[in-house]
Structures are given as C-alpha cells and as structure tokens.
Amino acid sequence: MPRPSITPHAPFPMEKYPMPAKVLFTAGYEGRVQDELLDGLVAAGARVLLDIRAVPLSRKPGFSKRMLAASAEARGIRYVHLQPLGTPKPGRDAARSGRAAEMERIFAAHMATQPALAALAAARDIVTSTPTCLLCFERDPHFCHRRIVADMLSAQTRQAIEHL
C-alpha cells in the first residue's frame, strides 16, 4: 500500500517560538557558609561551579580556590576558574567604594579585551553543555559583575538566569 504524501509545513519562526532555555545559575557567597552554597547548587541541579573571581582567595573559610574546588568535587560538582572573567582591581576598588557605575564601566572595557573574550567563549561552551552556576562574592547580583557576565552569556545562549 503506498504511503500518503506528507506536505511539509512551513518552519516555525524561532523568534516567536524559542526552544525552552536551560537555566544559567549565579550565586554570591557573601553571608553564607560553604555547605549552604554547595547544598543550594546540588538542589538546583548545577553540575559545574564556574568561579569568575579575578582573585579566587577568600578570608571566609571554605571559599578559597583549592578548598572550594575540593568540596565541590566531593559533591559531584566540577569546579572551573576563569580568572579573565573577574573584575580588574580598579573595578573591585570602585565596587567596594559604592561606585557601581564606575565598576560597570571598567568591567565593560575589560570585557572587550582578548583574554576576557576568550574566557567568555570558554564559559559559553561550558554553560551550554552542563548546568552551571557562576560564582562571585557579592550576594546581590545587581551589585556584582557576575550579573553582567550572566547577561552576556544569556544573550548568546538564550538561557534564563536564576540567581541562587
């Protein structure tokens, strides 16, 4: 018996019907202990902790690079540090002094550099393949460069952003 011919439908315009986006998580560890942060990542389903601090050291116990990486790995979360996505020292100084607009200007100029663009491309590869959380210190994403990095990645990947 012959098969009926199927008339192909016109493709859906992707602008009107985007594919469901995976979520890109972000978190700041200010005011948290390590277990609280890592428990939140596990609960959210994050499989990679992408540290975007320029200097991955912390006075807070458990948040320096080696200890955080070991603790994350013990919970099945891969730790990756992309230093070029961190805020340069003048930007960190501006942020500490409450000059958010100046920090954003400095960070925007930094993100136009080749090392930052290469790191952003590496981050894009990670976040599109594995549920990922961007990490920095500042608890409120509106006062942190990770919001800017998340927005840049989301513009490229169409991922929703969820601040944990």
Secondary structure in CASP SS format (residue, H / E / C, confidence):
PFRMAT SS
TARGET T0000
AUTHOR 0000-0000-0000
METHOD secondary structure of the structure
MODEL  1
M C 1.00
P C 1.00
R C 1.00
P C 1.00
S C 1.00
I C 1.00
T C 1.00
P C 1.00
H C 1.00
A C 1.00
P C 1.00
F C 1.00
P C 1.00
M C 1.00
E C 1.00
K C 1.00
Y C 1.00
P C 1.00
M C 1.00
P C 1.00
A C 1.00
K C 1.00
V E 1.00
L E 1.00
F E 1.00
T E 1.00
A E 1.00
G E 1.00
Y C 1.00
E C 1.00
G C 1.00
R C 1.00
V C 1.00
Q H 1.00
D H 1.00
E H 1.00
L H 1.00
L H 1.00
D H 1.00
G H 1.00
L H 1.00
V H 1.00
A H 1.00
A H 1.00
G C 1.00
A C 1.00
R C 1.00
V E 1.00
L E 1.00
L E 1.00
D E 1.00
I C 1.00
R C 1.00
A C 1.00
V C 1.00
P C 1.00
L C 1.00
S C 1.00
R C 1.00
K C 1.00
P C 1.00
G C 1.00
F C 1.00
S C 1.00
K H 1.00
R H 1.00
M H 1.00
L H 1.00
A H 1.00
A H 1.00
S H 1.00
A H 1.00
E H 1.00
A H 1.00
R C 1.00
G C 1.00
I C 1.00
R E 1.00
Y E 1.00
V E 1.00
H E 1.00
L C 1.00
Q H 1.00
P H 1.00
L H 1.00
G C 1.00
T C 1.00
P C 1.00
K H 1.00
P H 1.00
G H 1.00
R H 1.00
D H 1.00
A H 1.00
A H 1.00
R H 1.00
S C 1.00
G C 1.00
R C 1.00
A H 1.00
A H 1.00
E H 1.00
M H 1.00
E H 1.00
R H 1.00
I H 1.00
F H 1.00
A H 1.00
A H 1.00
H H 1.00
M C 1.00
A C 1.00
T C 1.00
Q H 1.00
P H 1.00
A H 1.00
L H 1.00
A H 1.00
A H 1.00
L H 1.00
A H 1.00
A H 1.00
A H 1.00
R H 1.00
D H 1.00
I H 1.00
V H 1.00
T H 1.00
S H 1.00
T C 1.00
P C 1.00
T E 1.00
C E 1.00
L E 1.00
L E 1.00
C E 1.00
F C 1.00
E C 1.00
R C 1.00
D C 1.00
P H 1.00
H H 1.00
F H 1.00
C C 1.00
H H 1.00
R H 1.00
R H 1.00
I H 1.00
V H 1.00
A H 1.00
D H 1.00
M H 1.00
L H 1.00
S H 1.00
A H 1.00
Q H 1.00
T H 1.00
R C 1.00
Q C 1.00
A E 1.00
I E 1.00
E E 1.00
H E 1.00
L C 1.00
END
